[in-house]
Amino acid sequence: MLPIDSFLQYPTDEIICAFSTKRSRMGVSKENYSSLNINPFCGDEPAAVAENTTLLANALSLPQSRIVLPRQVHTDKLAFIDNDFLSKNEDNRKNLLDGVDAVATGLCNVCVGVSTADCVPVLLYDKDHTFVAAVHAGWRGTVMRIAQTTIVKLCAMFNCRPENVMAVIGPSISMEAFEVGDEVYETFADNGFQMEGISRMIGGRWHIDLWESNRRQLIEAGVYDDNIHVAGICTFRNYQNFFSARRLTINSGRIYSGIFKKLL
């Protein structure tokens, strides 16, 4: 079990959803990456990232090879992790995870996760425990409805019903902190989002609620409202505990939001 100041956890008997924090005392990264950063794409020292990944895997009681993290580029692309993927070498795995913003698996003891530092992590699993998934929904991914399309794809793949899907919307930027330009507001509106309820004018600037935007598209996909847990933690306002690119710039660490099925 990870110490509480290292991870927020939403465990069940078979499913673990976890979000790393900046308060971890077991990581080795320094300065803006302090301390448990496992993202190798944000400028951190490779040796520190490798050691942090080993520390994380040990803390989760998983082999390091079963900690999955894609190189995200704000698309709606989903990668499915199966035994064939696990059998490949590291370079082939990296190629398969390049340009991916959602990862899923039906295997036990494989932690699929995404990196965020203000963007929205959405963790998914179904009540029959046939799959788990992690989704990276920045504002571009939210506009592309990546959470919704991921559920549609996985329910078709596993022949399961969306009303059995459980969702956790993790620590990320709140509407009050997410100030955007007119062009971003218009992009949401042009893509069919009902702006009432997900946007507000504050101080003469538009603010958009990414939590509510993703919650609504989960419901549109068929997920029951009661099955959606919103952490309600703003990374921008809680930057002392969570990485926030708007606070620390993009040259900083990332939260790892992961989910896996335990083999009981």
N, C-alpha and C positions, 0 to 999 in steps of 0.2 A: 504494500500500500504506500502510495506517495504521501509525503507530509502535506498537510492541508495548505501550507503556504507555497507549495510548488504547483499544485493543480486544484482546480475546481472539478468535482466529480459528480456525475449523475448515474450512479450504478443501479442495476437491477441484479437479479441472481445470475443472469447470463450476459448482460450487455453492460459495457463500461463506456461512458462518454466522458471525455476529459479535456480540459483547456489549460494550457500552461500559463503561468503568470511570471512577472518579472521578479517576484519575491523569492524565487527558488534559491536555496543556499547550496544546491548541489551542482549547478552549472559552472562553467569555466570561462565563458565569454566576458569581455570587458566593455566598459564605457556604454555607448548606446546599444550594445548587444547583450548587456548583462541581464541574466547570466545563462539561462537555459535555452539558447537559440539553436535550433537544429536546421534552420533554413540556409542552404549553401548558395543562395542566389541573391543575397542582399548585402554582400560586401564584408561579411564576417570572416575571420581567419579560418581557413579550411581545417586546421588541426583542432581548433576549438569546436567547430561544428561536429567533427567526427567524434570527439570525446563526449560532447553533449548527447549525441545520438546514442552512443553506447550507454551512457548513464540513464537516459530515458528508457531504453530497451530493458536494462536491468531492473529499473524501478517498476516497470510494467510486467516483469517476469516473462518477457517475450524475446525471441532471438532478434538481433538487430536487423536481419534480413526481412523481418516481418513488420517493420515500421515503414509505411508507404507514404511518400510525399511527392506530389507532382511539381513540375515547373509551370506555374500558373501564368496565363497571359490574357485573362478576362474574356474567355470564350464560353460556350455552353457545351464543350466537349467532355464526354464521360469515358473513363477508362475502367475496365472490369478486371479485377485481380483474381486470377484462378491459379491452379497448380502449374499450368503451362508458363504463366508469367513468373512464378516463383522459381521455376527450373532454369530460367535464363540467367546469363551473367549480368554483372552490374551495368555495363555499357548498354546492353540491349534493353534492360529495364529502364534506364534513363531515357532512351529514345522513345520507348512506349509511353512514358509519362511526360514527355516534352509537349508543352502547349495544351495541357489538360487542366480543367478547373473543377472536375468532380471525379471522385474515385469510389468504387463500390466493390464488395466482395460477398460471396456466400460461404467463405471458409471461416473456420474457427481460428482464434489466436493469430489473426492478421489485422493489425491496426491500420486502418485507412484514415488519412488525415489531410488537412489543408492548412496553409499558413495565412495569417491575417495580421494586420496592424491598423485597424479601423474598418476594413471590409467585413462583411457578415459571413461567419461560418454557420452552415446549417448541417446538423448531423441527423441522420435518418436511420430508422430500423423498423421492421414490421413485427407485429406481435407474435407471429409464428417463427420469428428469428431465421428467416430464410436469407435475409441480406442485411448488411449495414452499409451506409454510404456517408461520405463527407463532401460537402459542396462549398466552393468559394464563390460568394456572391458579392462582388463589388457593385458599384452602381451600374456598370456596363453589363455585368452578368445578370443583375436583377432585371434590367431592361430586356435582356434576352430570355428571361424567365428560366434560368438554369435550374433552380430548385424544382420548379413545376415539371420541366421536361425530364429531369432525372427520375422523378417519381413515376412518370408515365412509362419511361423506358424500363425501369426495374420491375414495375408491376406486370408489364407485358412479358418480360424475361422470366419471371418466377410465377406467373399466373396467379398473382395475389391481388387483393383488393386495396385500393388506396385508403379506405376507411380504417384499415388495420395498421396503417403506417403511423409511427410516432416520430415527432420532430423536436429538435432542440435548436433554437436560434441563440447562438452564443455571444459572448462579449464582443462588442463592435460599437461603431460610432452612433450616437443618438441623433434624433432629428434636431434637437436644440443646438448641437455642435456641428451638424453637417450642412454647412452653408454652400450653396451652389450658384453658378451663373444662370442666366436666362436660357442658355443653350442646353444645359442639362435638364432643366425643368421642361423645356419644350420637347426634348427627346423622350422623356417619360410620357408626356401628353400625346405625342405623335404615335407612340407605340401602344396606345389604348389603355393606359393607366388612368383610373379615376382619381384625379388629383385632390379632390376633396377628401380629407382624412389622411392623406399621406404627405401633404405639403402645407407650409405655412410661411407667410411673409413676416420676417423678424428683422427689425432695424433696416428696412428697405431692401433686404436680400431674401431670396428664396431659401428655404430649408426643406429637405426631403427626409421622410421617415423610412429608412431602409428596413427596419424591423417590421413595420406594418406592411410595407410593400411585399416583403417575402412571406409574411404570414398570410396575406390575402391570396397570393398565388398558390400557396400550399392548400388552402381551402378550395380554390378553384380546381386544383388537381384531384380533390376528393378527400383530403385529409380532414378529419373532424377537428373542430376548433379546440375541443377539450384535450386532444392529443398533441397539441402544440405547446411547448414550454418556451417562453421568451425569458432569457436570463435577465434582461433589463439592465445590463452593466455597460456603461458608456466608456469605451477605451480612451477617448479624448479627455474626458473629465477625470478618469481614474488612471492617468498615465503613469503614476508612481507604481501601480500594480500591474499594468498591462502595457504592451507596446502600442504606440500610436504614431503613425507616420506623420500625421498632421502636427504633432507635438515635437517629434524627434527627427523629422525628415525621413526620406526613404532609406537613408543610410543608417539603419537601426535594425534591431532584432524583430522577430515575428512570433506571434502566439501560434503554438501548434494545437489544433483542435482535432482530436482523434477519437475514433470509435472502433470497438472490436467486440466480437462474440467470444466469450470464454468457453473453453472446452472443459466441461464439468466432469 
